[in-house]
Structures are given as structure tokens and as C-alpha cells.
């Protein structure tokens, strides 16, 4: 049994062998500095990289960049090179 006083380090599973139960989260709203409030966002693909894709989130009202995300799925890179997938 795990000691309740210990806290797992950030980004580590709580228990050995535990899986990330959320998978990948999608953002629906983010704070926009130009609009000065939380606004709906749109996700745009910026780069297809060997280790995953780089996305940019833009405000759906003023189109300002409000954040970014990189996933860990290399299948799009393999498909781009024609390596299968």
C-alpha cells in the first residue's frame, strides 16, 4: 500500500503501471489577451513532426494566437512520407 503522505512527482502516474485515464484533452475556450476574456478557440495544424504534430489555438473572434499544443502521435508524419500508417 502506498504511503498517503507521499505525492507522486508531476507528470508521473500515481501508481506503478497506472495509465493516463484522460488520454488527450481538447480545448474549447481559452483566455484571449486582445479580447480580454475567455473566447472559443479553433485548433490549427502548424507542423507535422517526426515525434508528433504541433497545433496552434486561435481565438475564434479576433484570430489571435492564444496557445499551442504538441501531440505524441507520429502517424501523420509516416503517412506524409508514404511509410504506411
Secondary structure, DSSP 8 states (H G I E B T S, - for coil): ---TT----TTS-SSTT---SS------EEEETTTTEEEEEEEEEEEEETTEEEEEEEETTT--EEEEEE---THHHHHHHTS--
